[in-house]
């Protein structure tokens, strides 16, 4: 069960962060071999891995999800599922439209200009985890920002069950978003097909979406051939609270995060030993009501903590939260806004007792594809901006070039690049 600690807090944070390392993993060799096979043998290799790891298929065409299959899934879906997806789609779309970059141009010197031209990525591959579970929200969170950004081609890949069928709710979500290119294939082989292309699956420009360790390592390996969103690791939550917080809410939110998998992490930072003990008691009570106890046992004992910093002020509490740089950060404190002001490193921030983290997982609009394992120190949640790219645009007149051309040539001389210098001076002859 979860521990209460008051000492060696920095060492505990380092220990928990180590669980997300993606170097020297034993799975890496398997992943590299799969990717090499897909790159060299295309559909033949892809079909072989589908049969080996997923479901029996005699022909590569069996991984293609037809438009009629998508329509049938939608027609057979419950009204409740359609309604929930409709609300979530609207909320997510409304949120992500605020992220768009815009092209711009500005006058420089007398009659010249510079600026930026923004264009969407042309073709994106969305990976949705599956096989033994269904994650329609992963469809929404990855596809909608791409659509908002104007991506013209979106292809969705997700592993099927042993019967060769993709999760029903995933198909319904894809249909409601108008995705027509869908394949039942998962794992490193799916990433390889998207990155290198095969006869059946056209190469993409960027791959997004979470997956297991094989998917994550495959994305790492193909980065540079294609773009990727991020290295999605085990989920985590950090909660900063004082004794004004409801221990039931905190326990529930920690358990919600801890049930993801055995490497998930749930951390409470508090200045109150009384609250710490109440939260630990509530975790024990609520744990008994939950089915995924084998997972909870590991994630709570190995990767989760209640950190007590008695007498700590807002800045000290925020400093520890910033060191953790959590995927999800919740603030339940009398000085919520002061704490928020001091938070510099977190993926998604939820302020106040009723700003439950699970809202971000499903319905509210902000993305649940977030930086994990402390990577919020240098990265951000997935958004529409991740599906845009920009080019710089320069328009320089002959008269304006005169002085800056001379200065440019002098810089080239300093760097000992004579051809660069000549390219500048030849225009001033």
C-alpha positions in Angstrom: 0.0 0.0 0.0 1.0 3.6 -0.4 3.7 5.1 1.9 3.8 8.4 3.8 7.3 10.0 3.6 8.8 13.1 5.2 12.5 12.6 4.4 14.6 12.1 1.2 11.9 13.6 -1.0 14.2 14.5 -3.8 15.6 10.9 -3.9 12.1 9.5 -4.0 11.3 11.7 -7.0 14.4 10.5 -8.8 13.5 6.9 -8.1 10.0 7.3 -9.4 11.2 9.1 -12.6 13.6 6.2 -13.4 10.7 3.9 -14.1 10.0 5.7 -17.4 13.5 5.4 -18.9 13.5 4.2 -22.5 17.2 3.3 -22.8 18.7 -0.2 -22.6 15.2 -1.8 -22.8 15.2 -5.5 -23.6 12.3 -5.0 -25.9 14.4 -2.7 -28.2 16.0 -5.5 -30.2 12.6 -7.1 -30.9 11.3 -3.8 -32.1 14.3 -3.1 -34.3 14.0 -6.5 -36.0 10.3 -5.9 -36.7 10.8 -2.5 -38.1 13.6 -3.8 -40.4 11.4 -6.6 -41.6 8.5 -4.2 -42.4 10.9 -1.8 -44.1 12.4 -4.5 -46.3 9.4 -6.8 -47.0 6.3 -4.5 -46.6 2.9 -6.2 -46.6 4.4 -9.8 -46.5 6.1 -9.0 -43.2 3.1 -7.1 -41.9 0.8 -10.0 -42.6 3.2 -12.3 -40.8 3.2 -10.2 -37.7 -0.6 -9.8 -37.7 -0.8 -13.6 -37.7 1.9 -14.0 -35.0 0.7 -11.4 -32.5 -2.9 -10.5 -33.4 -5.3 -12.7 -35.3 -5.3 -15.3 -38.1 -5.4 -13.6 -41.5 -4.8 -15.2 -44.9 -4.7 -12.0 -46.9 -3.5 -8.4 -46.1 -6.9 -7.2 -47.2 -8.3 -8.6 -44.0 -6.7 -5.8 -42.0 -8.7 -3.1 -44.0 -11.8 -1.8 -42.2 -14.3 -1.1 -44.9 -16.6 2.0 -45.0 -19.6 -0.4 -44.6 -18.1 -1.8 -41.5 -17.7 1.6 -40.0 -21.2 2.6 -40.9 -22.6 -0.7 -39.5 -20.8 0.0 -36.2 -22.4 3.4 -36.0 -25.8 2.2 -36.9 -25.6 -0.5 -34.1 -24.2 1.9 -31.5 -26.3 2.9 -28.5 -27.8 6.3 -28.4 -25.9 6.9 -25.1 -22.5 6.2 -26.8 -23.4 8.5 -29.7 -24.5 11.2 -27.4 -21.4 11.0 -25.2 -19.1 11.1 -28.2 -21.0 14.0 -29.7 -20.6 16.1 -26.6 -16.9 15.2 -26.3 -16.3 15.9 -30.0 -17.8 19.4 -29.7 -15.9 20.2 -26.5 -12.5 19.0 -27.8 -13.0 20.8 -31.1 -13.9 24.1 -29.4 -10.9 23.9 -27.1 -8.3 23.1 -29.8 -9.4 25.8 -32.3 -7.6 28.3 -30.0 -4.2 26.8 -30.6 -3.8 27.5 -34.3 -0.8 29.3 -35.6 -1.5 32.0 -38.3 0.7 33.1 -41.2 2.1 36.7 -40.9 4.2 39.2 -42.7 5.9 42.3 -41.5 7.8 45.1 -43.2 11.5 45.3 -42.6 14.0 48.0 -43.8 12.4 50.2 -46.4 10.6 48.0 -48.9 11.3 44.5 -47.8 9.5 42.0 -45.6 9.8 38.8 -43.6 7.2 36.5 -42.1 5.9 33.1 -41.6 3.7 30.8 -43.7 1.8 28.2 -41.8 0.6 24.9 -43.4 -0.9 21.7 -42.0 1.0 18.4 -42.0 -0.3 16.5 -45.1 -0.7 13.0 -43.8 -0.9 11.8 -40.2 -1.1 8.3 -38.7 -3.1 7.9 -35.5 -2.4 4.9 -33.3 -5.1 3.8 -30.9 -4.3 1.2 -28.3 -6.6 -1.8 -28.3 -6.7 -5.6 -28.5 -8.1 -6.3 -25.0 -9.5 -2.9 -24.3 -11.4 0.0 -26.1 -10.3 3.6 -26.1 -12.6 5.7 -28.2 -11.3 8.8 -26.4 -7.8 8.2 -27.9 -9.5 8.5 -31.3 -11.0 11.8 -30.4 -8.0 13.3 -28.6 -5.6 12.5 -31.5 -7.9 13.0 -34.6 -9.7 16.2 -33.7 -6.7 18.4 -33.2 -5.3 17.2 -36.5 -8.7 18.0 -38.2 -8.7 21.4 -36.6 -5.3 22.1 -37.9 -6.5 21.2 -41.4 -4.7 17.8 -42.0 -6.1 16.4 -45.2 -5.2 12.7 -44.7 -5.7 10.9 -41.4 -5.2 7.2 -41.2 -6.2 5.3 -38.1 -4.5 2.0 -36.9 -5.6 0.0 -33.9 -5.1 -3.7 -33.0 -8.0 -6.0 -33.3 -9.1 -8.8 -31.0 -8.5 -12.5 -31.7 -11.5 -12.4 -33.9 -10.0 -9.8 -36.2 -12.5 -7.2 -35.2 -11.5 -3.8 -33.9 -13.3 -2.4 -30.8 -16.8 -1.3 -31.6 -16.6 2.0 -29.8 -13.4 2.9 -31.7 -15.1 2.3 -35.0 -18.0 4.4 -34.0 -15.7 7.3 -33.0 -13.8 7.0 -36.3 -17.1 7.1 -38.2 -18.4 10.1 -36.4 -15.2 12.0 -37.2 -15.3 11.0 -40.8 -12.2 8.9 -40.8 -12.4 6.5 -43.8 -8.9 4.9 -43.8 -8.8 2.5 -40.9 -6.7 -0.7 -40.5 -6.8 -3.5 -37.8 -3.2 -3.8 -36.9 -1.2 -2.8 -33.9 2.2 -3.0 -32.2 5.6 -2.1 -33.6 4.5 -3.5 -37.0 1.8 -0.9 -37.2 4.3 1.9 -36.5 6.6 0.4 -39.1 3.9 0.4 -41.7 3.0 4.0 -41.1 6.7 5.1 -41.0 8.0 3.3 -44.1 4.8 2.6 -46.0 3.8 -0.7 -47.6 1.8 -1.5 -50.7 -1.4 -1.4 -48.6 -0.6 1.4 -46.2 0.8 4.7 -47.6 3.6 6.3 -45.6 2.6 9.1 -43.3 4.4 12.3 -42.3 3.8 12.1 -38.5 2.6 9.4 -36.1 0.7 10.2 -33.0 -1.1 8.3 -30.2 -0.1 6.2 -27.2 0.7 2.5 -27.0 2.6 -0.2 -25.1 6.3 -0.4 -24.7 6.8 -1.9 -28.2 4.8 0.9 -29.8 6.6 3.6 -27.9 10.1 2.2 -28.7 9.1 1.8 -32.3 8.0 5.5 -32.5 11.4 6.4 -30.9 13.2 4.3 -33.6 11.4 5.8 -36.6 11.7 9.4 -35.4 13.5 11.3 -38.2 12.0 9.2 -40.9 8.6 10.6 -39.7 7.7 12.9 -36.9 6.2 11.7 -33.7 4.1 13.4 -31.0 6.0 12.2 -27.9 7.3 9.3 -26.0 4.2 8.4 -24.0 5.1 6.7 -20.8 3.2 5.4 -17.7 0.5 7.8 -16.5 1.0 9.9 -13.4 -0.8 12.5 -11.2 0.5 14.8 -8.6 -1.8 16.5 -6.1 -0.9 19.5 -3.9 -3.3 19.9 -1.0 -3.7 21.3 2.5 -6.1 20.3 5.3 -9.0 22.1 3.7 -9.2 19.4 1.0 -11.6 16.5 1.0 -9.5 13.3 1.5 -12.2 11.3 -0.3 -11.7 13.3 -3.5 -7.9 13.0 -3.3 -8.0 9.2 -2.7 -10.4 8.7 -5.6 -8.2 10.7 -8.0 -5.0 8.9 -6.9 -6.7 5.5 -7.4 -8.0 6.6 -10.8 -4.5 7.2 -12.0 -3.0 4.3 -10.3 -5.3 1.8 -11.9 -3.9 2.5 -15.4 -1.0 0.0 -15.1 1.6 -1.2 -12.6 4.0 1.6 -13.6 1.5 4.4 -13.0 2.2 6.9 -10.3 0.1 8.9 -7.9 1.7 11.4 -5.5 0.2 13.7 -2.9 2.2 16.7 -1.6 0.8 18.2 1.6 1.8 20.3 4.5 -0.6 18.4 6.8 0.1 15.0 8.4 -3.5 14.9 9.4 -4.6 15.0 5.8 -1.9 12.5 4.8 -3.3 10.0 7.2 -6.9 10.6 6.2 -6.0 10.1 2.5 -4.1 6.9 3.2 -7.2 5.6 5.1 -9.5 6.6 2.3 -7.3 4.9 -0.3 -7.5 1.7 1.8 -11.3 2.0 2.0 -11.9 2.8 -1.7 -9.3 0.2 -2.9 -11.6 -2.6 -1.5 -14.4 -1.5 -3.9 -12.2 -1.6 -7.0 -11.6 -4.6 -9.3 -8.1 -3.9 -10.6 -6.4 -4.6 -7.3 -3.5 -6.5 -8.8 -2.5 -3.4 -10.7 -3.2 -1.1 -7.8 -1.1 -3.1 -5.4 2.0 -2.6 -7.6 1.5 1.0 -8.7 0.6 2.2 -5.2 3.5 0.4 -3.4 6.2 0.9 -6.1 5.6 4.3 -7.7 3.2 6.3 -5.4 3.8 8.4 -2.3 2.3 10.8 0.1 4.9 13.5 0.8 4.4 15.4 4.0 6.2 18.8 4.2 5.0 20.2 7.5 5.2 23.9 7.7 5.9 24.3 4.0 4.6 27.4 2.3 3.1 27.8 -1.2 6.5 28.3 -2.9 8.0 25.2 -1.2 5.1 23.0 -2.2 5.2 24.3 -5.7 8.9 23.7 -6.0 8.5 20.0 -5.3 5.6 19.8 -7.8 7.8 21.5 -10.4 10.5 18.9 -9.8 8.0 16.1 -10.4 6.7 17.9 -13.5 3.7 15.7 -13.5 1.5 14.7 -16.4 -1.6 15.7 -14.4 -1.4 18.2 -11.5 -4.3 18.9 -9.1 -4.4 21.7 -6.6 -6.7 21.5 -3.6 -5.5 24.3 -1.3 -6.7 27.4 0.4 -4.3 29.4 -1.8 -5.1 27.7 -5.1 -4.3 30.7 -7.3 -1.1 31.4 -5.5 0.0 27.8 -6.0 -1.0 28.0 -9.7 1.1 31.1 -10.1 4.1 29.2 -8.9 3.6 26.1 -11.0 5.9 26.1 -14.0 6.1 22.5 -15.0 3.0 20.3 -15.5 1.1 18.8 -18.4 -2.5 19.5 -17.4 -3.5 21.5 -14.3 -6.8 21.1 -12.4 -7.6 23.8 -9.9 -10.2 23.2 -7.1 -12.1 20.3 -5.6 -14.4 19.8 -8.5 -11.8 20.2 -11.3 -11.4 16.4 -11.3 -8.6 15.1 -13.5 -11.0 12.5 -15.1 -12.8 15.4 -16.8 -9.6 15.9 -18.9 -9.5 12.2 -19.7 -12.9 12.1 -21.4 -15.2 15.0 -21.9 -14.0 18.5 -21.2 -11.8 19.4 -24.2 -8.2 19.7 -23.1 -6.1 16.8 -24.5 -5.3 13.7 -22.5 -2.2 13.1 -24.6 0.2 14.7 -22.2 4.0 14.7 -21.3 4.7 11.9 -18.8 7.6 10.9 -16.6 8.8 14.5 -15.9 8.9 15.5 -19.6 6.6 18.4 -18.8 9.8 20.2 -18.1 10.3 20.6 -21.8 7.1 19.5 -23.6 3.4 20.3 -23.7 0.0 18.5 -24.3 -0.9 17.4 -27.8 -2.8 20.2 -29.6 -3.7 21.5 -33.0 -0.3 23.2 -33.2 1.4 19.8 -33.3 -0.2 19.2 -36.7 1.0 22.5 -38.2 4.4 23.5 -39.5 5.7 26.8 -40.7 8.1 28.1 -43.2 9.9 31.5 -42.9 9.3 33.8 -45.9 11.7 36.5 -47.0 11.2 39.2 -49.6 14.2 41.5 -50.0 14.6 44.3 -52.5 17.9 45.3 -54.2 18.1 48.6 -52.3 17.5 47.1 -48.9 20.0 44.3 -49.6 22.9 46.7 -50.0 23.8 47.2 -46.3 22.7 43.9 -44.9 24.4 42.1 -47.7 27.7 43.7 -46.8 27.2 42.8 -43.1 26.3 39.2 -44.1 29.5 38.8 -46.1 31.5 40.0 -43.1 29.9 37.4 -40.9 30.7 34.7 -43.5 34.3 35.9 -43.4 34.4 35.5 -39.6 33.1 31.9 -40.0 35.6 31.3 -42.8 32.9 30.3 -45.4 34.1 32.1 -48.6 31.3 30.8 -50.8 28.7 32.2 -48.4 30.5 35.5 -48.5 30.6 35.5 -52.3 26.9 34.8 -52.4 26.3 38.0 -50.5 29.0 40.2 -52.2 28.0 39.1 -55.8 24.7 40.9 -55.4 26.4 44.2 -54.4 28.6 44.4 -57.5 
